[in-house]
Amino acid sequence: QVQLVESGGGLVQTGDSLRLSCAASGRTFTNLMGWFRQAPGTEREFVAAINWSGFTTDYADSVKGRFTISTDNDKNTMYLQMNSLKPEDTGVYYCATGVGRVGIRQVSRYDYWGQGTQVTVSS
C-alpha cells in the first residue's frame, strides 16, 4: 500500500511562491504522478502531472508558466513549485499517483492520494 504525505502549504500574498512536497512510502514505481486542488464548494481539479510513459508533463492552463512539477526519485518525493500565486490558486492541494499510462488529467486514473495541504493566497 502506497502512502503519500503532502507538506509545504500555507498563507501567502499575491505574487508569492510556495513549494509543496509529497513524500511517498515504499519502493513501488507508479507511472502517473500528479497534483490536484479543490476549493470550497468546487470539484477537485487537475493542476499538474508527470507521465513517465513517454516522459511528458502536463499543466492546467490556469497554472501553466507559473507552476512546475518535479520529482526526486532518490527521496521518493514529488514537488510542486508554485510561483506568482494568485487568490484563484487558493485551495487544498493533493498529490496522487497511479499505475496507469493514460488519462493524466483524470482523477479516476490515480490510485493513491495524500491527505491534502491548504494553500491560501490573499489579495
DRENTORKOL-3810 file (N, C-alpha, C; in nm, 4 decimals):
REM DRENTORKOL-3810
@n.u->0.0844; n.v->-0.1175; n.w->0.0000; ca.u->0.0000; ca.v->0.0000; ca.w->0.0000; c.u->0.0892; c.v->0.1241; c.w->0.0000
@n.u->0.0683; n.v->0.2109; n.w->-0.0985; ca.u->0.1452; ca.v->0.3338; ca.w->-0.1096; c.u->0.0848; c.v->0.4387; c.w->-0.0175
@n.u->0.1697; n.v->0.5075; n.w->0.0568; ca.u->0.1276; ca.v->0.6165; ca.w->0.1440; c.u->0.1892; c.v->0.7467; c.w->0.0939
@n.u->0.1069; n.v->0.8516; n.w->0.0838; ca.u->0.1507; ca.v->0.9817; ca.w->0.0369; c.u->0.1216; c.v->1.0869; c.w->0.1423
@n.u->0.2188; n.v->1.1737; n.w->0.1676; ca.u->0.2039; ca.v->1.2790; ca.w->0.2669; c.u->0.2500; c.v->1.4109; c.w->0.2073
@n.u->0.1577; n.v->1.5083; n.w->0.1989; ca.u->0.1904; ca.v->1.6407; ca.w->0.1475; c.u->0.2362; c.v->1.7326; c.w->0.2598
@n.u->0.3148; n.v->1.8323; n.w->0.2221; ca.u->0.3554; ca.v->1.9365; ca.w->0.3145; c.u->0.3933; c.v->2.0607; c.w->0.2348
@n.u->0.4047; n.v->2.1737; n.w->0.3028; ca.u->0.4513; ca.v->2.2956; ca.w->0.2395; c.u->0.3464; c.v->2.4014; c.w->0.2149
@n.u->0.2208; n.v->2.3725; n.w->0.2439; ca.u->0.1167; ca.v->2.4718; ca.w->0.2259; c.u->0.1262; c.v->2.5825; c.w->0.3286
@n.u->0.0485; n.v->2.6882; n.w->0.3060; ca.u->0.0499; ca.v->2.7991; ca.w->0.3987; c.u->-0.0282; c.v->2.9169; c.w->0.3473
@n.u->-0.0179; n.v->3.0275; n.w->0.4197; ca.u->-0.0848; ca.v->3.1522; ca.w->0.3849; c.u->0.0175; c.v->3.2485; c.w->0.3265
@n.u->-0.0073; n.v->3.2931; n.w->0.2033; ca.u->0.0846; ca.v->3.3838; ca.w->0.1350; c.u->0.0056; c.v->3.4947; c.w->0.0671
@n.u->0.0789; n.v->3.5925; n.w->0.0167; ca.u->0.0181; ca.v->3.7026; ca.w->-0.0558; c.u->0.0279; c.v->3.6815; c.w->-0.2062
@n.u->-0.0545; n.v->3.7529; n.w->-0.2787; ca.u->-0.0486; ca.v->3.7501; ca.w->-0.4241; c.u->0.0932; c.v->3.7800; c.w->-0.4725
@n.u->0.1425; n.v->3.6969; n.w->-0.5641; ca.u->0.2761; ca.v->3.7137; ca.w->-0.6177; c.u->0.3830; c.v->3.6332; c.w->-0.5468
@n.u->0.3517; n.v->3.5779; n.w->-0.4313; ca.u->0.4479; ca.v->3.4973; ca.w->-0.3564; c.u->0.4636; c.v->3.3586; c.w->-0.4174
@n.u->0.5572; n.v->3.2828; n.w->-0.3609; ca.u->0.5855; ca.v->3.1477; ca.w->-0.4070; c.u->0.5768; c.v->3.0478; c.w->-0.2929
@n.u->0.5439; n.v->2.9249; n.w->-0.3273; ca.u->0.5433; ca.v->2.8130; ca.w->-0.2345; c.u->0.5929; c.v->2.6892; c.w->-0.3066
@n.u->0.6532; n.v->2.5988; n.w->-0.2318; ca.u->0.6887; ca.v->2.4689; ca.w->-0.2860; c.u->0.6235; c.v->2.3608; c.w->-0.2018
@n.u->0.5381; n.v->2.2832; n.w->-0.2643; ca.u->0.4730; ca.v->2.1723; ca.w->-0.1983; c.u->0.5539; c.v->2.0450; c.w->-0.2184
@n.u->0.5563; n.v->1.9609; n.w->-0.1163; ca.u->0.6259; ca.v->1.8340; ca.w->-0.1229; c.u->0.5282; c.v->1.7206; c.w->-0.0992
@n.u->0.5566; n.v->1.6082; n.w->-0.1597; ca.u->0.4761; ca.v->1.4881; ca.w->-0.1427; c.u->0.5706; c.v->1.3709; c.w->-0.1247
@n.u->0.5764; n.v->1.3192; n.w->-0.0038; ca.u->0.6641; ca.v->1.2073; ca.w->0.0279; c.u->0.5878; c.v->1.0764; c.w->0.0142
@n.u->0.6453; n.v->0.9831; n.w->-0.0590; ca.u->0.5827; ca.v->0.8544; ca.w->-0.0834; c.u->0.6580; c.v->0.7443; c.w->-0.0112
@n.u->0.5832; n.v->0.6542; n.w->0.0487; ca.u->0.6432; ca.v->0.5397; ca.w->0.1150; c.u->0.6564; c.v->0.4240; c.w->0.0176
@n.u->0.7383; n.v->0.3280; n.w->0.0545; ca.u->0.7545; ca.v->0.2103; ca.w->-0.0278; c.u->0.8494; c.v->0.2315; c.w->-0.1434
@n.u->0.8660; n.v->0.1261; n.w->-0.2179; ca.u->0.9585; ca.v->0.1267; ca.w->-0.3310; c.u->0.8874; c.v->0.1039; c.w->-0.4636
@n.u->0.7555; n.v->0.1104; n.w->-0.4632; ca.u->0.6761; ca.v->0.0837; ca.w->-0.5820; c.u->0.6804; c.v->0.2012; c.w->-0.6792
@n.u->0.7075; n.v->0.1715; n.w->-0.8047; ca.u->0.7069; ca.v->0.2727; ca.w->-0.9092; c.u->0.5657; c.v->0.2902; c.w->-0.9641
@n.u->0.5240; n.v->0.4146; n.w->-0.9801; ca.u->0.3957; ca.v->0.4454; ca.w->-1.0423; c.u->0.4184; c.v->0.5360; c.w->-1.1611
@n.u->0.3425; n.v->0.5126; n.w->-1.2675; ca.u->0.3637; ca.v->0.5850; ca.w->-1.3915; c.u->0.3119; c.v->0.7280; c.w->-1.3870
@n.u->0.1942; n.v->0.7475; n.w->-1.3272; ca.u->0.1340; ca.v->0.8795; ca.w->-1.3189; c.u->0.1612; c.v->0.9402; c.w->-1.1818
@n.u->0.2082; n.v->1.0621; n.w->-1.1811; ca.u->0.2339; ca.v->1.1359; ca.w->-1.0584; c.u->0.1821; c.v->1.2778; c.w->-1.0789
@n.u->0.0853; n.v->1.3181; n.w->-0.9967; ca.u->0.0230; ca.v->1.4466; ca.w->-1.0219; c.u->-0.0226; c.v->1.5219; c.w->-0.8992
@n.u->-0.0647; n.v->1.6450; n.w->-0.9246; ca.u->-0.1184; ca.v->1.7335; ca.w->-0.8230; c.u->-0.2568; c.v->1.7807; c.w->-0.8647
@n.u->-0.3481; n.v->1.7814; n.w->-0.7696; ca.u->-0.4833; ca.v->1.8311; ca.w->-0.7884; c.u->-0.5149; c.v->1.9293; c.w->-0.6768
@n.u->-0.6181; n.v->2.0107; n.w->-0.6969; ca.u->-0.6589; ca.v->2.1036; ca.w->-0.5920; c.u->-0.8100; c.v->2.1138; c.w->-0.5878
@n.u->-0.8593; n.v->2.1558; n.w->-0.4724; ca.u->-1.0025; ca.v->2.1676; ca.w->-0.4528; c.u->-1.0319; c.v->2.2878; c.w->-0.3645
@n.u->-1.1088; n.v->2.3813; n.w->-0.4174; ca.u->-1.1531; ca.v->2.4974; ca.w->-0.3417; c.u->-1.2880; c.v->2.4664; c.w->-0.2782
@n.u->-1.3245; n.v->2.5378; n.w->-0.1718; ca.u->-1.4538; ca.v->2.5126; ca.w->-0.1077; c.u->-1.5700; c.v->2.5230; c.w->-0.2052
@n.u->-1.6565; n.v->2.4232; n.w->-0.2033; ca.u->-1.7735; ca.v->2.4237; ca.w->-0.2886; c.u->-1.7484; c.v->2.3880; c.w->-0.4335
@n.u->-1.6279; n.v->2.3438; n.w->-0.4673; ca.u->-1.5943; ca.v->2.3080; ca.w->-0.6043; c.u->-1.5475; c.v->2.1640; c.w->-0.6132
@n.u->-1.5408; n.v->2.1137; n.w->-0.7360; ca.u->-1.4885; ca.v->1.9804; ca.w->-0.7595; c.u->-1.3368; c.v->1.9837; c.w->-0.7637
@n.u->-1.2783; n.v->1.8692; n.w->-0.7365; ca.u->-1.1341; ca.v->1.8580; ca.w->-0.7445; c.u->-1.0898; c.v->1.8754; c.w->-0.8893
@n.u->-0.9865; n.v->1.9568; n.w->-0.9116; ca.u->-0.9419; ca.v->1.9853; ca.w->-1.0462; c.u->-0.7936; c.v->1.9542; c.w->-1.0644
@n.u->-0.7602; n.v->1.9212; n.w->-1.1862; ca.u->-0.6235; ca.v->1.8896; ca.w->-1.2227; c.u->-0.5360; c.v->2.0135; c.w->-1.2193
@n.u->-0.4121; n.v->1.9973; n.w->-1.1723; ca.u->-0.3167; ca.v->2.1070; ca.w->-1.1684; c.u->-0.1942; c.v->2.0768; c.w->-1.2547
@n.u->-0.1253; n.v->1.9678; n.w->-1.2240; ca.u->-0.0034; ca.v->1.9325; ca.w->-1.2959; c.u->0.0263; c.v->1.7857; c.w->-1.2747
@n.u->0.0973; n.v->1.7248; n.w->-1.3702; ca.u->0.1296; ca.v->1.5834; ca.w->-1.3567; c.u->0.2453; c.v->1.5449; c.w->-1.4466
@n.u->0.3049; n.v->1.4314; n.w->-1.4137; ca.u->0.4092; ca.v->1.3689; ca.w->-1.4941; c.u->0.3615; c.v->1.2316; c.w->-1.5364
@n.u->0.3806; n.v->1.2005; n.w->-1.6624; ca.u->0.3563; ca.v->1.0671; ca.w->-1.7143; c.u->0.4903; c.v->1.0093; c.w->-1.7569
@n.u->0.5368; n.v->0.9103; n.w->-1.6829; ca.u->0.6682; ca.v->0.8529; ca.w->-1.7125; c.u->0.6686; c.v->0.7706; c.w->-1.8403
@n.u->0.5524; n.v->0.7334; n.w->-1.8882; ca.u->0.5419; ca.v->0.6704; ca.w->-2.0183; c.u->0.5515; c.v->0.7792; c.w->-2.1245
@n.u->0.6683; n.v->0.7915; n.w->-2.1844; ca.u->0.6942; ca.v->0.8983; ca.w->-2.2790; c.u->0.7605; c.v->1.0192; c.w->-2.2162
@n.u->0.7709; n.v->1.0182; n.w->-2.0841; ca.u->0.8345; ca.v->1.1263; ca.w->-2.0084; c.u->0.7751; c.v->1.2614; c.w->-2.0491
@n.u->0.6474; n.v->1.2780; n.w->-2.0206; ca.u->0.5787; ca.v->1.4016; ca.w->-2.0515; c.u->0.5244; c.v->1.4664; c.w->-1.9254
@n.u->0.5100; n.v->1.5969; n.w->-1.9301; ca.u->0.4455; ca.v->1.6718; ca.w->-1.8234; c.u->0.3249; c.v->1.7454; c.w->-1.8794
@n.u->0.2303; n.v->1.7748; n.w->-1.7935; ca.u->0.1097; ca.v->1.8440; ca.w->-1.8352; c.u->0.0667; c.v->1.9398; c.w->-1.7250
@n.u->0.0137; n.v->2.0543; n.w->-1.7656; ca.u->-0.0299; ca.v->2.1560; ca.w->-1.6717; c.u->-0.1651; c.v->2.2104; c.w->-1.7116
@n.u->-0.2453; n.v->2.2425; n.w->-1.6121; ca.u->-0.3690; ca.v->2.3136; ca.w->-1.6389; c.u->-0.3364; c.v->2.4513; c.w->-1.6950
@n.u->-0.4210; n.v->2.5010; n.w->-1.7842; ca.u->-0.3960; ca.v->2.6311; ca.w->-1.8453; c.u->-0.3831; c.v->2.7423; c.w->-1.7410
@n.u->-0.4553; n.v->2.7297; n.w->-1.6323; ca.u->-0.4560; ca.v->2.8331; ca.w->-1.5305; c.u->-0.3238; c.v->2.8456; c.w->-1.4556
@n.u->-0.2396; n.v->2.7416; n.w->-1.4611; ca.u->-0.1131; ca.v->2.7438; ca.w->-1.3879; c.u->0.0083; c.v->2.7342; c.w->-1.4785
@n.u->-0.0120; n.v->2.7104; n.w->-1.6049; ca.u->0.0990; ca.v->2.6930; ca.w->-1.6972; c.u->0.1860; c.v->2.8181; c.w->-1.7008
@n.u->0.3170; n.v->2.7971; n.w->-1.6904; ca.u->0.4104; ca.v->2.9083; ca.w->-1.6860; c.u->0.4403; c.v->2.9579; c.w->-1.5462
@n.u->0.3588; n.v->2.9181; n.w->-1.4494; ca.u->0.3782; ca.v->2.9600; ca.w->-1.3109; c.u->0.4153; c.v->2.8438; c.w->-1.2189
@n.u->0.3623; n.v->2.7256; n.w->-1.2464; ca.u->0.3863; ca.v->2.6080; ca.w->-1.1626; c.u->0.4791; c.v->2.5109; c.w->-1.2352
@n.u->0.5580; n.v->2.4384; n.w->-1.1573; ca.u->0.6474; ca.v->2.3374; ca.w->-1.2124; c.u->0.6422; c.v->2.2120; c.w->-1.1261
@n.u->0.6179; n.v->2.0977; n.w->-1.1892; ca.u->0.6177; ca.v->1.9711; ca.w->-1.1181; c.u->0.7527; c.v->1.9032; c.w->-1.1378
@n.u->0.8015; n.v->1.8385; n.w->-1.0346; ca.u->0.9287; ca.v->1.7685; ca.w->-1.0421; c.u->0.9305; c.v->1.6550; c.w->-0.9416
@n.u->1.0295; n.v->1.5674; n.w->-0.9544; ca.u->1.0448; ca.v->1.4557; ca.w->-0.8623; c.u->1.1905; c.v->1.4392; c.w->-0.8237
@n.u->1.2109; n.v->1.3820; n.w->-0.7078; ca.u->1.3423; ca.v->1.3393; ca.w->-0.6624; c.u->1.3285; c.v->1.1914; c.w->-0.6322
@n.u->1.3674; n.v->1.1092; n.w->-0.7264; ca.u->1.3448; ca.v->0.9660; ca.w->-0.7133; c.u->1.4265; c.v->0.9029; c.w->-0.6004
@n.u->1.5422; n.v->0.9586; n.w->-0.5721; ca.u->1.6241; ca.v->0.9060; ca.w->-0.4626; c.u->1.5545; c.v->0.9233; c.w->-0.3282
@n.u->1.4706; n.v->1.0257; n.w->-0.3163; ca.u->1.3994; ca.v->1.0536; ca.w->-0.1921; c.u->1.2536; c.v->1.0119; c.w->-0.1962
@n.u->1.2102; n.v->0.9543; n.w->-0.3084; ca.u->1.0698; ca.v->0.9174; ca.w->-0.3260; c.u->0.9774; c.v->1.0353; c.w->-0.2961
@n.u->1.0121; n.v->1.1506; n.w->-0.3521; ca.u->0.9397; ca.v->1.2732; ca.w->-0.3234; c.u->0.9032; c.v->1.3454; c.w->-0.4526
@n.u->0.7826; n.v->1.4003; n.w->-0.4555; ca.u->0.7345; ca.v->1.4801; ca.w->-0.5671; c.u->0.7122; c.v->1.6222; c.w->-0.5186
@n.u->0.7378; n.v->1.7194; n.w->-0.6053; ca.u->0.7269; ca.v->1.8596; ca.w->-0.5683; c.u->0.6369; c.v->1.9350; c.w->-0.6644
@n.u->0.5795; n.v->2.0431; n.w->-0.6135; ca.u->0.5086; ca.v->2.1387; ca.w->-0.6964; c.u->0.5577; c.v->2.2776; c.w->-0.6589
@n.u->0.6380; n.v->2.3366; n.w->-0.7460; ca.u->0.6848; ca.v->2.4728; ca.w->-0.7259; c.u->0.5804; c.v->2.5678; c.w->-0.7812
@n.u->0.5304; n.v->2.6573; n.w->-0.6971; ca.u->0.4244; ca.v->2.7494; ca.w->-0.7355; c.u->0.4767; c.v->2.8921; c.w->-0.7229
@n.u->0.4829; n.v->2.9616; n.w->-0.8351; ca.u->0.5290; ca.v->3.0994; ca.w->-0.8392; c.u->0.4160; c.v->3.1916; c.w->-0.8830
@n.u->0.4333; n.v->3.3198; n.w->-0.8547; ca.u->0.3344; ca.v->3.4210; ca.w->-0.8935; c.u->0.1933; c.v->3.3806; c.w->-0.8536
@n.u->0.1776; n.v->3.3419; n.w->-0.7302; ca.u->0.0498; ca.v->3.2910; ca.w->-0.6828; c.u->-0.0593; c.v->3.3975; c.w->-0.6876
@n.u->-0.1804; n.v->3.3517; n.w->-0.7163; ca.u->-0.2978; ca.v->3.4361; ca.w->-0.7253; c.u->-0.4036; c.v->3.3877; c.w->-0.6263
@n.u->-0.4959; n.v->3.4740; n.w->-0.5877; ca.u->-0.6043; ca.v->3.4296; ca.w->-0.4991; c.u->-0.6817; c.v->3.3109; c.w->-0.5554
@n.u->-0.6926; n.v->3.3009; n.w->-0.6865; ca.u->-0.7627; ca.v->3.1902; ca.w->-0.7503; c.u->-0.6930; c.v->3.0560; c.w->-0.7292
@n.u->-0.5680; n.v->3.0578; n.w->-0.6843; ca.u->-0.4946; ca.v->2.9350; ca.w->-0.6567; c.u->-0.5288; c.v->2.8769; c.w->-0.5199
@n.u->-0.6060; n.v->2.9471; n.w->-0.4415; ca.u->-0.6408; ca.v->2.9023; ca.w->-0.3075; c.u->-0.7178; c.v->2.7710; c.w->-0.3109
@n.u->-0.6809; n.v->2.6789; n.w->-0.2233; ca.u->-0.7497; ca.v->2.5518; ca.w->-0.2141; c.u->-0.6667; c.v->2.4497; c.w->-0.1398
@n.u->-0.7221; n.v->2.3314; n.w->-0.1258; ca.u->-0.6492; ca.v->2.2194; ca.w->-0.0689; c.u->-0.5811; c.v->2.1450; c.w->-0.1829
@n.u->-0.4522; n.v->2.1277; n.w->-0.1722; ca.u->-0.3745; ca.v->2.0625; ca.w->-0.2766; c.u->-0.3447; c.v->1.9187; c.w->-0.2383
@n.u->-0.3692; n.v->1.8284; n.w->-0.3314; ca.u->-0.3493; ca.v->1.6858; ca.w->-0.3106; c.u->-0.2481; c.v->1.6316; c.w->-0.4105
@n.u->-0.1584; n.v->1.5483; n.w->-0.3636; ca.u->-0.0739; ca.v->1.4739; ca.w->-0.4554; c.u->-0.1335; c.v->1.3354; c.w->-0.4741
@n.u->-0.1048; n.v->1.2763; n.w->-0.5887; ca.u->-0.1617; ca.v->1.1472; ca.w->-0.6210; c.u->-0.0702; c.v->1.0726; c.w->-0.7167
@n.u->-0.0785; n.v->0.9400; n.w->-0.7124; ca.u->-0.0035; ca.v->0.8553; ca.w->-0.8042; c.u->-0.0938; c.v->0.7467; c.w->-0.8579
@n.u->-0.0606; n.v->0.6996; n.w->-0.9761; ca.u->-0.1382; ca.v->0.5945; ca.w->-1.0384; c.u->-0.0510; c.v->0.5031; c.w->-1.1209
@n.u->-0.0966; n.v->0.3812; n.w->-1.1400; ca.u->-0.0199; ca.v->0.2820; ca.w->-1.2144; c.u->-0.0530; c.v->0.2824; c.w->-1.3626
@n.u->-0.1546; n.v->0.3579; n.w->-1.4039; ca.u->-0.1924; ca.v->0.3631; ca.w->-1.5436; c.u->-0.0924; c.v->0.4396; c.w->-1.6282
@n.u->-0.1171; n.v->0.4363; n.w->-1.7601; ca.u->-0.0276; ca.v->0.5037; ca.w->-1.8540; c.u->-0.0978; c.v->0.6080; c.w->-1.9392
@n.u->-0.2278; n.v->0.6278; n.w->-1.9168; ca.u->-0.3057; ca.v->0.7273; ca.w->-1.9890; c.u->-0.3973; c.v->0.7993; c.w->-1.8917
@n.u->-0.4614; n.v->0.9054; n.w->-1.9388; ca.u->-0.5548; ca.v->0.9799; ca.w->-1.8564; c.u->-0.4879; c.v->1.0651; c.w->-1.7512
@n.u->-0.3851; n.v->1.1368; n.w->-1.7888; ca.u->-0.3036; ca.v->1.2107; ca.w->-1.6938; c.u->-0.3826; c.v->1.3160; c.w->-1.6161
@n.u->-0.4890; n.v->1.3682; n.w->-1.6741; ca.u->-0.5692; ca.v->1.4722; ca.w->-1.6091; c.u->-0.6906; c.v->1.4186; c.w->-1.5336
@n.u->-0.7113; n.v->1.2906; n.w->-1.5351; ca.u->-0.8332; ca.v->1.2318; ca.w->-1.4811; c.u->-0.8132; c.v->1.1806; c.w->-1.3389
@n.u->-0.8961; n.v->1.2282; n.w->-1.2485; ca.u->-0.8904; ca.v->1.1853; ca.w->-1.1093; c.u->-0.9019; c.v->1.0339; c.w->-1.0972
@n.u->-0.9876; n.v->0.9744; n.w->-1.1791; ca.u->-1.0141; ca.v->0.8318; ca.w->-1.1702; c.u->-0.8945; c.v->0.7450; c.w->-1.2065
@n.u->-0.7954; n.v->0.8002; n.w->-1.2696; ca.u->-0.6771; ca.v->0.7237; ca.w->-1.3105; c.u->-0.5705; c.v->0.7172; c.w->-1.2017
@n.u->-0.5933; n.v->0.7838; n.w->-1.0915; ca.u->-0.4974; ca.v->0.7838; ca.w->-0.9817; c.u->-0.5448; c.v->0.6920; c.w->-0.8698
@n.u->-0.4540; n.v->0.6129; n.w->-0.8171; ca.u->-0.4872; ca.v->0.5085; ca.w->-0.7214; c.u->-0.4597; c.v->0.5468; c.w->-0.5764
@n.u->-0.3646; n.v->0.6352; n.w->-0.5544; ca.u->-0.3240; ca.v->0.6712; ca.w->-0.4188; c.u->-0.3235; c.v->0.8222; c.w->-0.4037
@n.u->-0.3725; n.v->0.8679; n.w->-0.2884; ca.u->-0.3875; ca.v->1.0109; ca.w->-0.2618; c.u->-0.3324; c.v->1.0474; c.w->-0.1251
@n.u->-0.2767; n.v->1.1684; n.w->-0.1165; ca.u->-0.2362; ca.v->1.2217; ca.w->0.0118; c.u->-0.3532; c.v->1.2843; c.w->0.0846
@n.u->-0.3279; n.v->1.3356; n.w->0.2027; ca.u->-0.4337; ca.v->1.3925; ca.w->0.2862; c.u->-0.4663; c.v->1.5368; c.w->0.2502
@n.u->-0.3804; n.v->1.6019; n.w->0.1735; ca.u->-0.4023; ca.v->1.7390; ca.w->0.1318; c.u->-0.3299; c.v->1.8393; c.w->0.2192
@n.u->-0.2926; n.v->1.9510; n.w->0.1596; ca.u->-0.2320; ca.v->2.0611; ca.w->0.2324; c.u->-0.2945; c.v->2.1915; c.w->0.1849
@n.u->-0.3277; n.v->2.2782; n.w->0.2786; ca.u->-0.4009; ca.v->2.4007; ca.w->0.2476; c.u->-0.3078; c.v->2.5086; c.w->0.1945
@n.u->-0.3473; n.v->2.5697; n.w->0.0841; ca.u->-0.2787; ca.v->2.6861; ca.w->0.0285; c.u->-0.3786; c.v->2.8003; c.w->0.0220
@n.u->-0.3454; n.v->2.9109; n.w->0.0853; ca.u->-0.4320; ca.v->3.0283; ca.w->0.0844; c.u->-0.3530; c.v->3.1484; c.w->0.0348
@n.u->-0.4045; n.v->3.2136; n.w->-0.0685; ca.u->-0.3386; ca.v->3.3292; ca.w->-0.1279; c.u->-0.4281; c.v->3.4503; c.w->-0.1072
@n.u->-0.3804; n.v->3.5465; n.w->-0.0322; ca.u->-0.4574; ca.v->3.6666; ca.w->-0.0031; c.u->-0.4265; c.v->3.7755; c.w->-0.1046
@n.u->-0.5225; n.v->3.8662; n.w->-0.1233; ca.u->-0.5059; ca.v->3.9762; ca.w->-0.2174; c.u->-0.4127; c.v->4.0825; c.w->-0.1621
END
